[in-house]
Amino acid sequence: MSGGPLVVAVDCSTTAAKAVVADASGAVVATGAAPLTTATPAPGFHEQDATAWFDATLAAVGSAVGALTGADRARVTAMAITHQRESFVLLDADGAPLRPAILWVDSRASKQIARLGSQPLPGGRSVHDVSGKPPDTTPAIYKLAWLAEHEPGVVARAAYLADVQAYLALRLTGRLATSHASADTLGLFDLEHLTWSPALLTAAGLDAAGLDAAGLDAAAGRPRVSRRGVSRGEAATATSQDARPGGIGLPTLVAGGEAIGGLLPDVAERLGLEPGVTLVAGIGDGQSAGIALGVEEPGVAYLNLGTSMVCGVAAGTYLTSPAFRTLAGVRPGTYILETVLNAAAYVADWAARFAGSDVTTMETAAAAVPPGAEGLLVLPYWNAAQTPHWDPLARGAVVGWHGRHTPAHLYRAVLEGVAFELRLQLGLLEAATGTSARELRAVGGGARSPLWAQVVASVTGRRVRVCADGEVSAAGAAIQAHAWIAGPADAGPSPVNRFVAAGHDIVPEPGDVAVYDGLYPAYATLYPALRETFARLSGA
């Protein structure tokens, strides 16, 4: 290992906080993890104790740092956080949570989605136009509106609103701050202008009094911290009060890859680090994974084929369309256009359990089934439909059963159904942007399946590069932290992909492509044909 600086990258996800210590070459020298639990107090409700985000982060970082020698601990210069997106917590005047945090997966706000998603804002623009997010269960704006209606006392007492990074930054540095590419997923953000939106805050039922362009300007609120880092022993002097321009307090906005502040002395001591280690603003976990996968390279899309399926491409201009959700990009003034299916490996796991088996056994059996599963099609909307339909009432469907079909056919049809959905999403994304994604760089449990990766390549007709998995979102945060240490001379338009360059390519199989090309038009008719049926079933 070289003698250069080390960074700590933290991924505070839905299920765990994971910490990676990495050097400038991308070599991982230590790791740590601590689990997070989710409460489901009612159907569709998903909540976490926000203090557990901090406790798990401390435990994960402490474990990783504890594996270093004393000399190597002294080399740790910066820390960066990536995190689950859209999740949020309301805080009192002392920065303490007023109630459990509400997560991105929470679906309690269907009525608010229906109302606010179609209601014009002042000036005639829609929530989608301003925030970049089509009406859906994930953005916080609709759940905040639910809280304003169902828990008005809590909202009235709320002094501050925080996404995951902002809350962790407050606990780590004493400053309530987050990046544009973290804040925007809440759905309260004027994404084109990189500011909080008073109109969206008002629509959510929050007091936006006093918010104006000057108070919300990212540059005006940027911490006064040297790019080279906070001097050893120096604590952050800014407090959460800096971030309260009026009405409810909002996190100060910091460009991704810029400094938020130094770790507080007591926090650094608990972690075994020297005071003044700088917290660098990371970005949401999807965009952060995109950094590590080289999403800013022309013709590249990242694909996370996990419990859900997320695919993203970079864009240099602000675009909105039902074909994707628009997110703040790697650098200010850039954007990520993402497609989403909230049930990918989720449905594969379900199909294996439905067959009374396991994924490994079903993979082997499905590999022996011919492409097309002998005429069986699956519409994989087990957790509603996101891109491009944005239909919370949509359900899964299996069409084409006959007597020859077995559980192995169903399992293969699930893998193919997810791939057909990706083909649909990519086609609409490319039509809306006028650009082509020729290569899919894939991570996640589904990408580790040779069968599924081959199905995706042949259904979409694109090369799939299966990348070394590891902690890809944390790798993106580590790249940002090292770029901050290196300074402007190393800050090119696209961070160097040092972390997941290893991988292997899977190309479409010509014979399978012909089969899938014949089946795709039938797949594309399933949702339009069943949409009214799904609506009728919603009350069942």
C-alpha positions in Angstrom: 0.0 0.0 0.0 1.3 3.4 -0.9 1.9 6.1 1.7 -0.7 8.6 0.3 -3.9 9.7 1.8 -6.8 7.4 2.7 -10.5 8.1 2.6 -13.5 6.6 4.3 -16.6 6.1 2.1 -19.9 5.4 3.8 -23.0 4.0 2.1 -25.9 4.4 4.5 -28.4 2.3 2.7 -31.8 0.9 3.7 -30.5 -2.3 5.3 -27.1 -1.3 6.6 -24.4 1.3 6.9 -21.2 0.1 5.1 -17.8 1.7 5.3 -14.9 1.3 3.0 -11.4 2.7 3.5 -9.7 3.2 0.2 -6.4 4.6 -1.1 -6.1 6.8 -4.2 -5.5 3.8 -6.5 -8.9 2.4 -5.5 -7.5 -0.4 -3.4 -9.8 -1.2 -0.5 -7.7 -1.6 2.7 -10.5 -2.0 5.3 -14.3 -2.4 5.5 -17.0 -2.4 8.1 -20.7 -2.7 8.3 -23.6 -2.4 10.7 -27.2 -3.4 10.1 -30.3 -1.2 10.0 -33.8 -2.4 10.8 -37.0 -1.1 9.2 -40.4 -0.9 11.0 -43.7 -1.4 9.2 -46.3 -0.1 11.7 -49.1 -0.3 9.1 -49.5 -1.8 5.6 -47.3 0.3 3.2 -45.6 2.1 6.0 -41.8 1.9 6.2 -39.9 3.8 8.9 -36.5 3.9 10.6 -35.1 5.5 13.7 -32.9 8.3 12.2 -30.6 8.1 15.2 -29.8 4.5 14.1 -28.4 6.0 10.8 -25.8 7.7 12.9 -25.2 4.8 15.3 -24.8 2.4 12.4 -22.5 4.8 10.6 -20.3 5.1 13.7 -20.2 1.4 14.1 -19.3 0.7 10.5 -16.6 3.4 10.3 -15.3 2.4 13.7 -14.9 -1.2 12.6 -13.2 -0.3 9.3 -10.8 2.3 11.0 -10.2 -0.2 13.8 -8.6 -2.6 11.3 -6.0 0.0 10.4 -2.6 0.5 12.0 -2.0 3.7 13.9 0.1 5.1 11.0 -2.6 4.3 8.5 -5.3 6.0 10.7 -3.3 9.2 10.5 -3.4 9.0 6.7 -7.2 9.2 6.7 -7.9 12.7 5.4 -11.5 12.8 4.2 -14.8 11.0 4.5 -17.7 11.0 2.1 -21.3 9.7 2.4 -23.7 8.2 -0.1 -27.1 7.0 1.0 -30.6 5.8 0.4 -32.4 8.4 -1.5 -35.8 10.1 -0.8 -35.8 9.1 2.9 -36.2 12.0 5.3 -36.6 13.0 8.9 -38.2 16.0 10.7 -36.1 17.5 13.5 -36.8 19.8 16.4 -34.9 23.0 17.2 -32.1 20.9 18.8 -31.7 18.6 15.8 -33.5 15.7 17.5 -35.9 13.6 15.4 -39.6 14.4 16.2 -40.8 11.0 14.8 -39.3 8.0 12.9 -37.9 8.8 9.5 -40.1 7.8 6.5 -38.3 5.8 3.8 -38.3 5.9 0.0 -40.2 2.6 -0.2 -43.1 3.9 2.0 -46.3 3.9 0.0 -48.8 5.6 2.5 -49.4 8.7 0.4 -51.4 7.4 -2.6 -54.1 10.0 -2.2 -51.6 12.8 -2.0 -49.8 11.5 -5.1 -53.1 11.5 -7.0 -54.0 15.0 -5.8 -50.6 16.9 -5.9 -49.2 14.9 -8.9 -51.9 16.4 -11.2 -52.4 19.8 -9.5 -50.6 22.8 -11.1 -48.3 24.9 -9.1 -48.4 28.7 -9.1 -47.3 29.7 -12.6 -48.9 26.6 -14.2 -45.9 24.2 -13.9 -46.4 20.8 -12.3 -44.5 19.0 -9.5 -42.9 16.9 -12.3 -41.8 20.0 -14.3 -40.1 21.6 -11.3 -38.7 18.6 -9.4 -37.9 16.3 -12.3 -39.9 13.5 -10.6 -43.0 12.0 -12.0 -45.8 11.4 -9.5 -44.7 8.3 -7.6 -44.4 6.7 -4.2 -40.8 7.5 -3.7 -40.4 11.4 -3.4 -40.7 12.8 0.1 -43.1 15.6 -1.0 -46.1 13.4 -1.0 -45.3 11.8 2.4 -44.8 15.2 3.8 -48.2 16.2 2.6 -49.5 13.1 4.3 -47.9 14.1 7.5 -49.3 17.6 7.2 -52.8 16.1 7.0 -52.4 13.2 9.5 -49.8 14.5 12.0 -50.1 18.3 11.8 -48.8 18.7 15.3 -45.5 17.1 14.4 -45.1 19.2 11.2 -45.9 22.4 13.2 -43.1 21.6 15.7 -40.6 20.7 13.0 -37.7 23.1 12.9 -35.7 21.3 10.3 -36.1 18.8 7.5 -33.2 16.5 6.7 -32.3 13.8 4.1 -30.0 11.0 5.3 -26.8 12.8 4.4 -27.9 16.1 6.0 -28.8 14.3 9.3 -25.4 12.5 9.3 -23.6 15.7 8.5 -25.3 17.4 11.4 -24.2 14.7 13.8 -20.7 14.4 12.3 -19.8 18.0 11.8 -22.4 20.1 13.5 -23.7 21.4 10.2 -27.0 20.5 8.5 -25.8 20.3 4.9 -26.2 18.1 1.9 -25.5 18.0 -1.8 -27.7 19.0 -4.7 -27.7 15.3 -5.8 -29.0 14.2 -2.4 -31.5 17.0 -1.8 -33.2 16.8 -5.2 -34.6 13.3 -4.6 -36.9 14.6 -1.9 -39.1 16.2 -4.6 -38.9 19.7 -3.0 -36.1 20.9 -5.2 -36.1 23.2 -8.2 -33.8 20.9 -10.1 -33.1 23.1 -13.1 -32.0 26.0 -10.9 -30.5 23.8 -8.0 -32.5 25.5 -5.3 -35.2 24.5 -2.8 -38.6 25.4 -4.3 -41.0 27.5 -2.1 -43.8 26.3 -4.3 -43.1 22.6 -3.7 -42.6 23.2 0.0 -46.0 24.9 0.2 -47.6 22.1 -1.8 -46.2 19.7 0.8 -47.9 21.6 3.6 -44.7 23.1 5.0 -44.1 26.8 6.0 -42.0 28.3 3.3 -42.1 31.8 4.6 -38.9 33.7 4.2 -37.4 31.4 1.5 -36.0 33.3 -1.4 -33.3 32.9 -4.0 -30.6 34.6 -2.0 -31.3 32.5 1.1 -31.3 29.3 -1.0 -28.3 30.0 -3.2 -25.8 27.1 -2.9 -22.7 29.3 -3.2 -23.9 31.7 -0.5 -24.4 28.8 1.9 -21.2 26.9 1.1 -19.1 26.2 4.2 -15.9 28.2 4.6 -13.6 25.3 4.6 -10.2 25.0 2.8 -10.3 22.7 -0.2 -7.2 21.1 1.2 -9.1 20.2 4.4 -9.7 21.5 7.8 -6.5 21.9 9.9 -5.8 19.2 12.4 -7.8 19.8 15.6 -10.0 22.4 14.1 -13.7 21.8 14.6 -16.5 23.0 12.3 -17.8 26.3 13.5 -21.0 26.4 11.4 -24.1 25.1 13.0 -27.5 23.9 11.7 -28.8 27.4 12.3 -26.9 28.5 9.2 -29.3 26.5 7.1 -32.5 28.1 8.3 -33.3 31.0 6.0 -37.0 31.2 7.1 -39.9 28.8 7.6 -38.8 25.3 8.1 -35.0 24.9 8.2 -33.5 23.2 5.1 -30.1 21.8 4.7 -27.4 24.1 3.3 -26.7 23.0 -0.3 -23.1 22.0 -1.2 -21.9 20.8 -4.6 -21.2 17.1 -4.6 -17.5 16.5 -4.0 -17.0 19.8 -2.1 -16.4 20.1 1.7 -19.1 20.2 4.3 -16.8 20.6 7.3 -14.5 18.9 9.7 -15.5 16.0 12.0 -16.3 17.2 15.5 -13.5 16.4 18.0 -15.7 14.0 20.0 -16.8 12.2 16.9 -13.3 11.8 15.5 -12.2 10.5 18.9 -15.0 7.8 18.9 -13.9 6.8 15.4 -10.2 6.6 16.2 -9.5 9.4 13.7 -7.6 12.7 14.1 -9.8 15.8 14.6 -10.4 17.8 11.4 -10.9 14.9 9.0 -13.0 16.6 6.3 -16.5 15.4 5.4 -16.9 15.8 1.7 -20.4 16.0 0.2 -21.4 12.8 -1.4 -24.5 12.2 -3.6 -27.4 9.7 -3.7 -26.5 6.0 -3.9 -27.8 5.6 -7.5 -25.8 8.5 -8.9 -22.8 7.5 -6.8 -22.8 4.0 -8.3 -22.9 5.7 -11.7 -19.7 7.5 -10.9 -17.9 4.3 -10.3 -19.4 2.7 -13.4 -18.4 5.6 -15.7 -21.9 6.8 -16.4 -20.6 10.1 -18.0 -18.8 8.1 -20.8 -20.8 8.4 -24.1 -23.0 5.5 -24.8 -22.9 4.0 -21.3 -25.8 3.3 -19.0 -25.5 1.9 -15.5 -27.8 -1.0 -14.5 -28.4 -2.1 -11.0 -30.2 -5.4 -11.2 -31.0 -6.0 -7.6 -34.2 -6.2 -5.6 -35.4 -3.4 -7.8 -34.0 -2.5 -11.2 -32.5 1.0 -11.8 -30.9 2.1 -15.1 -29.4 5.6 -15.6 -27.7 7.7 -18.3 -26.0 11.1 -18.0 -27.4 14.2 -19.6 -26.0 17.7 -20.0 -29.3 19.5 -20.1 -32.5 19.5 -18.0 -35.1 17.2 -19.5 -38.3 15.8 -18.1 -40.5 13.0 -19.4 -42.7 10.2 -18.1 -40.0 7.9 -19.6 -37.6 8.6 -16.7 -37.1 10.5 -13.5 -34.6 13.3 -13.6 -31.9 13.6 -10.9 -29.0 16.0 -10.2 -25.9 14.6 -11.8 -22.3 14.0 -10.8 -21.5 17.7 -11.2 -23.7 20.8 -10.8 -25.3 21.5 -14.1 -25.4 17.9 -15.2 -28.2 15.4 -14.8 -29.0 11.7 -14.5 -32.0 10.3 -16.2 -33.2 7.1 -14.5 -35.7 4.4 -15.2 -37.0 2.3 -12.3 -38.7 -1.0 -11.7 -39.4 -1.7 -8.0 -39.5 -5.4 -8.4 -36.7 -7.3 -10.2 -34.8 -9.9 -8.1 -37.7 -9.4 -5.8 -39.9 -11.3 -8.3 -37.3 -13.9 -9.0 -37.0 -14.6 -5.3 -40.8 -14.8 -5.1 -41.0 -17.2 -8.0 -38.4 -19.5 -6.4 -40.3 -19.5 -3.1 -43.6 -20.0 -4.9 -42.1 -23.1 -6.4 -41.1 -24.3 -3.0 -37.4 -24.0 -4.1 -34.5 -21.6 -4.0 -32.9 -19.3 -6.5 -29.9 -21.5 -7.2 -32.0 -24.5 -8.0 -34.4 -22.5 -10.2 -31.6 -20.9 -12.1 -30.3 -24.3 -13.1 -33.7 -25.5 -14.1 -34.6 -22.3 -16.0 -31.3 -22.5 -18.0 -32.7 -25.7 -19.6 -35.9 -24.0 -20.7 -35.8 -22.6 -24.3 -35.7 -18.8 -24.8 -39.2 -17.4 -24.6 -40.3 -20.0 -22.0 -42.4 -21.7 -24.6 -44.8 -18.8 -24.9 -45.1 -17.7 -21.2 -44.9 -13.9 -20.5 -44.6 -12.2 -17.2 -45.4 -8.5 -16.5 -43.2 -7.9 -13.4 -45.3 -5.3 -11.6 -45.4 -7.0 -8.2 -44.7 -3.7 -6.5 -46.7 -1.4 -8.8 -45.4 0.2 -12.0 -42.9 3.0 -12.2 -41.2 4.0 -15.5 -43.0 4.8 -17.8 -46.5 4.2 -16.5 -46.2 5.5 -12.9 -49.3 3.5 -11.9 -49.5 2.6 -8.2 -52.4 0.3 -8.9 -50.6 -1.9 -11.4 -50.1 -5.6 -10.5 -48.1 -8.5 -11.8 -49.4 -10.8 -14.5 -48.5 -14.1 -16.0 -50.0 -14.7 -19.5 -49.8 -17.8 -21.7 -50.0 -20.8 -19.3 -50.4 -24.2 -20.9 -50.0 -27.8 -19.8 -46.3 -28.1 -20.6 -45.2 -25.2 -18.4 -43.4 -25.9 -15.2 -42.0 -23.8 -12.3 -38.8 -23.5 -14.3 -40.7 -21.9 -17.2 -42.2 -19.4 -14.7 -38.8 -18.6 -13.3 -37.3 -18.0 -16.8 -40.3 -16.0 -17.8 -39.7 -13.7 -14.8 -36.1 -13.1 -15.8 -37.3 -12.4 -19.4 -40.1 -10.2 -18.2 -37.8 -7.9 -16.3 -35.5 -7.8 -19.3 -38.5 -6.9 -21.6 -39.4 -4.1 -19.2 -35.8 -2.8 -19.4 -36.0 -2.9 -23.2 -39.3 -0.9 -23.1 -37.7 1.7 -20.7 -34.5 2.0 -22.8 -36.5 2.5 -26.0 -38.5 5.3 -24.5 -35.5 6.9 -22.8 -33.5 6.9 -26.1 -36.5 8.3 -28.0 -36.8 11.2 -25.4 -33.1 12.1 -25.4 -32.1 11.2 -29.0 -29.1 9.3 -27.7 -28.2 5.6 -27.6 -27.0 3.5 -24.6 -24.9 0.9 -26.4 -23.4 -0.6 -23.3 -25.0 -1.5 -20.0 -22.6 -1.7 -17.0 -24.3 -4.0 -14.6 -24.0 -4.7 -10.9 -26.3 -6.3 -8.3 -27.4 -9.8 -7.5 -29.2 -10.3 -10.8 -26.1 -9.3 -12.8 -24.2 -12.1 -11.0 -26.5 -14.7 -12.6 -25.0 -15.8 -16.0 -28.4 -16.7 -17.2 -30.1 -13.4 -16.3 -27.2 -11.3 -17.7 -27.4 -13.2 -21.0 -31.2 -12.8 -21.1 -30.7 -9.0 -20.6 -28.1 -8.8 -23.4 -30.3 -10.8 -25.9 -33.6 -9.1 -25.0 -32.2 -5.6 -25.2 -29.7 -6.3 -28.0 -26.9 -4.5 -26.1 -23.6 -5.5 -24.7 -23.7 -6.0 -20.9 -20.5 -5.5 -19.0 -20.9 -7.3 -15.7 -18.7 -5.3 -13.3 -17.0 -6.4 -10.1 -19.8 -5.8 -7.6 -18.4 -4.9 -4.2 -19.7 -1.7 -2.6 -20.2 0.2 -5.8 -22.0 3.2 -4.3 -19.4 3.6 -1.7 -16.7 3.4 -4.4 -18.3 6.4 -6.1 -18.1 8.3 -2.8 -14.5 7.3 -2.4 -13.7 8.7 -5.8 -15.3 12.0 -4.9 -13.3 12.2 -1.6 -10.0 11.5 -3.4 -10.8 14.0 -6.1 -11.4 16.7 -3.4 -8.1 15.9 -1.8 -6.3 16.1 -5.1 -7.8 19.5 -5.8 -8.9 21.2 -9.1 -6.0 19.9 -11.1 -7.4 16.4 -10.9 -11.0 17.4 -11.2 -11.8 16.5 -14.8 -15.3 16.4 -16.3 -15.7 12.7 -15.3 -14.2 11.1 -12.2 -11.7 8.4 -13.0 -13.1 4.9 -12.8 -10.6 3.2 -10.6 -12.9 1.0 -8.5 -14.9 -1.3 -10.7 -13.0 -1.5 -14.0 -12.8 -5.2 -13.7 -15.6 -7.1 -15.4 -16.5 -9.3 -18.3 -18.7 -8.7 -21.4 -21.8 -10.6 -22.4 -23.0 -10.0 -25.9 -26.4 -10.8 -27.5 -26.9 -14.4 -28.7 -28.3 -14.0 -32.3 -30.7 -17.0 -32.1 -32.1 -15.8 -28.8 -32.4 -12.2 -30.2 -34.7 -13.4 -32.9 -37.0 -15.2 -30.4 -37.2 -12.2 -28.2 -37.8 -9.8 -31.1 -40.8 -11.8 -31.9 -42.2 -11.8 -28.4 -41.5 -8.2 -27.4 -44.5 -6.7 -29.3 -46.8 -9.1 -27.3 -45.1 -8.0 -24.1 -45.6 -4.3 -24.9 -49.4 -4.8 -25.2 -49.8 -6.4 -21.7 -50.0 -3.3 -19.5 -52.3 -1.3 -21.8 -54.6 -4.3 -22.1 -54.7 -4.8 -18.3 -54.6 -1.3 -16.9 -58.4 -1.0 -16.3 -58.4 -4.5 -14.8 -55.7 -3.5 -12.3 -57.7 -0.5 -11.3 -60.8 -2.7 -10.7 -58.7 -5.1 -8.6 -57.2 -2.3 -6.5 -60.1 -2.4 -4.0 -60.0 -6.2 -3.6 
